[in-house]
């Protein structure tokens, strides 16, 4: 796989695009006024403990109190007792007014506040340090058993008195010197966080996670990366120094973009970003997929469109579904859609074809860094899956709910509006012909009413004027009787 990373830096926002084999696969956006907080560590105070839902709410200094579920509660003074404590009700584990150190696990999404955990983790480039755990684990993406055992042995030997480690995929083949250096860095970072936490007032930010570009270096930059191009000289120099410290062998891949054309336009990223607002995506064969995001789940519908194929209907449908599975996996990652996702594939009669589609979806999602679980396809062609959601989707970041339709995506039809207005006029006039009547409408529906003016006048038994006002919403109107 050939991977390119592009970073566009402006005073208002930073954007990072990940391109794999010539296709845009991932986009990250960090804005000055709405900076991300996932990974940040806060010293907070428990405000409410609710045994009925096994949860607590913690004041960490944000507009809304953070949500803490019972499985994320630890006895931070004695982590070894945690498993015993989880058998008790949450009100026996936490008391109102208790000061706790928590890490943001999920940003506020929709009407929900941020989700936090007392089980803190500090990710590095090669390993994740778990101060309150004794676990030694290895990423499942490292399949070689000898390498898995080597990493476990080395981490066990280098493990401090407190804490455990999980080797990330990038740790495969890492030498002991680099492993020791990163363990030393993460344990020292934890010591400094603890010291700051002890002296901090409540509520307060104790540790801020890396920004978008440096997080990209930590989580994405790898041997597969051909180039990491940044359009800010200062950012490029800082990132180069950061990579020189973390992975010196990759430092020469961090370069400054000197082109006169904006970097996202030069690599055709800007044009593709404009399509993220579209619900309908065309497939190369002529089929289509329709993606509809809602707060509770995301529904994806697959259609053959104009694709008829040269084989039987079953083979044509299977081919379209496989193509759709690959594009759906890309769109979920690109749009950062998380939570419950239901995909309505085109019906297939043969079980082996249904299995082919599920396997294609599993392969296509294998490079996604988010945790994904895919359930078997049903006889109706439905696939249920979940994708880890830590922050809002890209669409929620760049868009707001339509003020015309309150986010429903629907406004009253012209015909419905006409019927409603006629009823209201009749109720207001009660059949009396006196008084001058004026009807003010949005310009988008004015022509519809003008074409039917005579029949409307006959229905309401009086003449009237029609005016346009662009300030009105599409299904709003004014009835004025003078």
QUIGIFEN-V703740 format. One record per residue. PSI is psi in whole degrees, -180 to 180 (999 if undefined). NEAR is the number of other ideal C-beta (glycine too) atoms within 10 Angstrom. Layout:
# QUIGIFEN-V703740
PSI;NEAR / PSI;NEAR
This chain:
# QUIGIFEN-V703740
133;9 / 119;11 / 134;19 / 139;19 / 130;24 / 137;22 / 126;25 / 117;22 / 125;20 / 167;12 / -28;6 / -31;8 / 159;15 / 132;22 / 138;21 / 129;22 / 137;25 / 120;20 / 126;20 / 123;18 / 43;9 / 0;9 / 136;10 / 122;23 / -25;17 / 142;21 / 134;22 / 139;20 / 128;18 / 120;17 / 150;15 / -44;10 / -17;6 / 55;12 / 145;12 / 152;20 / 0;21 / 131;15 / -18;18 / 149;18 / 130;22 / 152;27 / 118;24 / 178;26 / 134;16 / 122;20 / -40;14 / 143;12 / 122;20 / 94;11 / -30;12 / -31;8 / 16;10 / 44;16 / 163;18 / 159;29 / 131;18 / 131;26 / 112;16 / 14;26 / 5;15 / 174;16 / -41;7 / 147;13 / 146;21 / 151;26 / 128;19 / 113;27 / 157;15 / -35;17 / -13;11 / 10;17 / 132;24 / 153;23 / 93;17 / -21;17 / -29;6 / 79;11 / -27;20 / -21;9 / -1;11 / -47;17 / -34;9 / -41;10 / -31;17 / -12;14 / -9;8 / 164;11 / 155;12 / -29;21 / -11;14 / -16;11 / -33;20 / 144;22 / 149;10 / 135;12 / -10;10 / 138;13 / 131;14 / 153;21 / 121;23 / 155;28 / 138;22 / 121;23 / -34;19 / 140;21 / 167;17 / 130;18 / 121;18 / -125;9 / -4;7 / 141;12 / -179;18 / 151;25 / 133;20 / 165;28 / 144;19 / -13;22 / 86;18 / 144;22 / 142;18 / 104;21 / 137;17 / -167;20 / -38;20 / -27;23 / 163;26 / 127;19 / 129;23 / 93;22 / -30;23 / 11;20 / 163;20 / 10;12 / 141;11 / 112;17 / 167;17 / 138;22 / 139;17 / -16;8 / -14;11 / 106;17 / -24;9 / 118;11 / -37;9 / -41;7 / -39;16 / -45;17 / -39;11 / -46;17 / -41;26 / -45;15 / -45;11 / -41;20 / -36;21 / -40;11 / -32;10 / -1;16 / 134;16 / 178;15 / -37;5 / 135;13 / 165;21 / 179;21 / 152;30 / 124;19 / 129;24 / 170;20 / -38;14 / -12;22 / -11;24 / 122;18 / -1;12 / 141;20 / 165;8 / -34;11 / -46;8 / -37;16 / -44;21 / -40;13 / -42;14 / -38;20 / -42;21 / -42;12 / -46;16 / -38;23 / -37;18 / -39;10 / -42;15 / -39;20 / -42;12 / -35;11 / -43;19 / -42;14 / -43;11 / -38;16 / -37;18 / -37;10 / -2;9 / 149;15 / 171;8 / 130;14 / 154;20 / 157;14 / 124;14 / -36;23 / 128;20 / 130;12 / 166;17 / 151;14 / 176;13 / -47;18 / -45;24 / -30;16 / -35;18 / -41;22 / -47;23 / -42;20 / -25;15 / -41;18 / 127;22 / -174;15 / -25;12 / -18;12 / 118;20 / -41;13 / 146;15 / 99;25 / 129;22 / 134;25 / 12;19 / 122;18 / -43;12 / -46;10 / -41;18 / -42;20 / -42;13 / -41;15 / -40;23 / -44;19 / -39;12 / -45;18 / -35;22 / -34;14 / -41;12 / -54;21 / 82;20 / -31;10 / -15;9 / -1;16 / -35;16 / -9;11 / -10;19 / 111;25 / 159;13 / 130;15 / 119;19 / 3;9 / 153;11 / -33;5 / 135;9 / 141;14 / -42;21 / -28;20 / -39;12 / -35;15 / 14;21 / 25;12 / -41;18 / -43;15 / -40;11 / -32;16 / -31;18 / -26;8 / -9;13 / -20;20 / -12;11 / 138;10 / -32;14 / 126;12 / 129;18 / 142;14 / 154;18 / -34;9 / -15;18 / -13;15 / 175;23 / 156;20 / 146;24 / 123;14 / 124;22 / 111;11 / 137;16 / 171;11 / -36;12 / -32;7 / 172;14 / 129;22 / 135;15 / 127;24 / 137;17 / 132;24 / 149;17 / -25;20 / -132;15 / 2;10 / 122;17 / -22;11 / 174;16 / 3;6 / -162;11 / 164;9 / -40;13 / -44;14 / -38;14 / -45;18 / -44;24 / -43;24 / -43;19 / -43;25 / -41;28 / -44;19 / -40;20 / -39;28 / -41;26 / -42;16 / -35;21 / -44;26 / -42;24 / -44;20 / -38;19 / -42;24 / -44;23 / -43;22 / -5;20 / 49;22 / 127;23 / -178;21 / -148;16 / 131;14 / 129;21 / 123;13 / 125;25 / 89;16 / 161;27 / 139;18 / 136;13 / 136;21 / -37;11 / 134;11 / -36;10 / -32;8 / -38;17 / -39;21 / -38;13 / -41;18 / -44;26 / -42;18 / -37;13 / -40;19 / -40;24 / -41;14 / -43;13 / -27;18 / -1;21 / -27;10 / -2;16 / 130;16 / -18;12 / 149;15 / 132;11 / 138;19 / 126;10 / 126;19 / 159;11 / 150;9 / 142;22 / 172;11 / -24;10 / -2;8 / 15;17 / 138;14 / 126;22 / 135;15 / 161;21 / 145;16 / 129;21 / 132;13 / 112;17 / -23;17 / 172;19 / 157;18 / 163;20 / -38;19 / -40;15 / -26;17 / -42;19 / -8;13 / 162;12 / 163;7 / 140;11 / 126;14 / -21;8 / -38;15 / 9;14 / 33;11 / 2;13 / -21;9 / 8;11 / 141;11 / 163;19 / 140;17 / 160;12 / -41;18 / -43;10 / -41;11 / -41;20 / -46;18 / -42;13 / -43;13 / -42;17 / -42;14 / -41;12 / -39;13 / -44;19 / -37;14 / -36;8 / -41;13 / -25;17 / 36;6 / -2;8 / 133;10 / -8;10 / 154;8 / 145;11 / 131;11 / 129;19 / 136;13 / 120;19 / 129;17 / 164;24 / 142;19 / -27;12 / -19;15 / -4;21 / -45;16 / -39;13 / -43;14 / -36;19 / -39;13 / -21;10 / 18;14 / -43;14 / -45;10 / -33;10 / -45;19 / -38;13 / -39;9 / -40;15 / -2;20 / 42;12 / 156;19 / 158;12 / 166;17 / 151;11 / 128;14 / 157;12 / 146;16 / 108;13 / -14;7 / -29;8 / 151;16 / 168;15 / -38;17 / 27;19 / 160;16 / 167;19 / 133;11 / 117;14 / 125;13 / 121;14 / 999;6
